[in-house]
C-alpha cells in the first residue's frame, strides 16, 4: 500500500481530493488536514510515502512549508497541486523540495500516474508543467547549439517506441491503447527506461529523447 496524506486549507476541496484517493487501488489515506501546525506535528509522528499539497498560492510562506516538511522527513515525496503555473513558480517548488507538480490541466488519471511515479522514486510533472520546463531546456539548446550525446543502445525497440510517444505528450492510457498493452505495462517500461538511463522524471526522459533525435523539436 502507498501511504498518503493530503493538505488543503479549504475543507471542501480537501474532502474532494480525499474522495478521489478512495477510488485508487493500493492507496491508503493516512490523514488529511487543513491546518499547517497539525500537518507538521502529524508528520513528526507518522511516516508516509507521499504528501499531496494543494496550494492556492505559491508564496514564500508555502515554499518555506515545503522546505520545513522535507527537513522533518527527508524521504517524504511531496506532490504539489496548483492552478497557478509558470516557469519560475514550478522551479521554486522543485528547489524547495517538491518532487511532483500537477497543474490545472490535470485529471484523475494524472493523479494516479503521479502517485505511482513518485512511489517508484521518480519525479512527476503534468503535461503543462512538463512543457514549461522543456521550453526553458529547448531554449538553452537553441542558444548554445550544443547537445550532449548519450548512448541509446541499452533501450529496447519497445522502450524507444514508448519514449517517442511520450515526447508527443501522449498519456499512459493513450500509449497503452495504441500499443495494445496495459497501462501498468507502460508504467513498467517507463520505470525501466529511467533506471537504465539514470533519469529521475518524465521531463528528463523527454530531454533525453530530444538530445538523441528520438523526437523532433
Secondary structure as UniProt FT lines:
FT   STRAND          2..7
FT   HELIX           11..21
FT   TURN            22..23
FT   TURN            25..26
FT   STRAND          27..33
FT   HELIX           36..45
FT   STRAND          50..54
FT   HELIX           60..72
FT   TURN            74..75
FT   STRAND          77..81
FT   HELIX           87..96
FT   STRAND          100..102
FT   TURN            104..105
FT   HELIX           108..119
FT   TURN            120..121
FT   STRAND          123..125
FT   HELIX           127..144
FT   TURN            153..154
FT   HELIX           157..167
FT   TURN            168..169
FT   HELIX           172..179
FT   HELIX           183..197
FT   HELIX           202..211
FT   TURN            212..213
//
